[in-house]
Amino acid sequence: MALEKPYKDVPGTIIFDAEQSRKGYWLNQFCMSLMKAENRTRFKADERAYLDEWPMTEEQKQAVLARDLNWCMRTGGNIYFLAKIGSTDGKSFQQMAGSMTGMTEEEYRDMMINGGRSAEGNRYIGEDGDAQPQHQPQGSAGKTQGA
């Protein structure tokens, strides 16, 4: 039974829920395999051959080969597992996060030091000034605490 997912209205956000977990199971298992030095060595020696040992989709394999973490997340990857790929490549989490936002590492660091991204335009799809979220909990519209 499909559940309502009001969080799908958050622009540019992929929520790692049960559906994403099922979709990305083998991708995330591959990532976890990179915790062992011998697997990192094998992966770096022939990335495609190592990926082909895993029952991942071709799209997942292409996303890994492209080192496109946003693409990996769309195919079910969890950022905490995907960080193993970046670590294997000698990247810091800050470098990986920067690549996911289209910023340099320095731009990303500076943005975070200065309080992060503005919430304006990032709350829900269709946000424009006083617009209301597309999904509100049933029975809560216009009510206040104790009303």
N, C-alpha and C positions, 0 to 999 in steps of 0.2 A: 504494500500500500504506500503510495507516494505521499509524503508529508508536505505541507505548505512550507515554503522557504522564503520568508520575508527578507532575509539577509541577501537574497539575490539582487536586491535593489541598491546595494552599496556599490558605487561605480569603481571599477578597476580592482575589485576584491574577489578573491577566490577563497571561499570558506572550506576548510578541510573537514568535511562531514563524513558520515558513513558511506554515502554514494562515492565521494572522491576517494575514500579509503579503499573501497572495493576496486575502483577503476585503476588506482595506482599501486595496488598491492605488490606486484612484481618489480615495478620501477623502484619502489621504496626498499624492497628486499635487496635489489642490486646495490642501491646506495649504501645500505648497511654492510654489505659484503666488503666495502672499501675501508672498513675499520681495521681489516687485517692487512699487514704490510705485503704479504705474498699476493693478495688479490689486487692491491694497488699496483704492484709491479706488473702483474699479468695484464691488467687493464691498460696501463700506459704503454705496454709493449705492442698491443694490438687491440685497440679499443673496440673495433667492430666485432672481432672474433669473441671477445669477452662478453659483449652485449648479447651476441647471438646465443650464448649459453643460457640466457634468461628468457622465459616465456612472456616477454614484453611485446607490446604492439610495435609495429614499424614506426609509427609516429613518435612513440616514447623514445625509441632508439635514436631517431633523427634529432629529437629535442636535446637529448644528452650529448650527442656528437656536436651539435651546434652550440652547446653550453648556454642554451637559452632557458634560464630558470623559470621565466614566466610561462613559457611553452610547456616546460616540464610540469609546472603546477596545474596548468589547464588539463593535462593528461593524467592527473591524480597524484602528482608528487607533493610531498609535504616538505616545507622549507627546512625543517630540522633534519630530515633525511638527506635532502638535496645538498645541504651544507657539506656533506662528505665528498661530493664531487669537487666543490670549490677547494676544500682542504687538500684533496688529492692533487689539484692543480697549483697548490701553494697560495691560494687566495684567502684573504681574511673575510670574515662575515661582512664587514663594512664594504669591502670591494664588491662582494656579491650583491649586497643590497643596492649599492650604487648602480650596478649594471642593470638591475631590475627596474630602476626608476628612470633610466636614461641619463643619469648624472655621473660625473666623475666621482671617484672616491672622496676627493676633497669637497666637492659641491654637496654630496650627501652628508658628509661629516658636519659641514658648516650648517646645513639645514637642520640637522638634528640638535646641534648645540644651541641653535637659535629657537628651539621649541617645536621643531617638526613642521609638517605641512599644515596649512590652514584648513580648518574644517569646512570652510565655504566651498560649495560645489562638490564636496566629498562625502556628504551624509547619505544621500540616496539619489537614485536616478530621477531626473525631472526637477531637482531642487532649483528654485529660483526665488530668492528672497523669502517671502512669507508662505511659500507653498508647503503643503502638508505632506508627510511621507505617504507613499502609495499604499503601504500596509500599516494599519494600526491594529493593536489588539482589539478583538471584538468587544464592543460595549464600553470602550474607554473614550471615544471621541467626545470632546466637550465636557467631560466630567473632571472634577477636581477631588482631591483627597477629602473624604468625609461628606461628599455631596450625596 
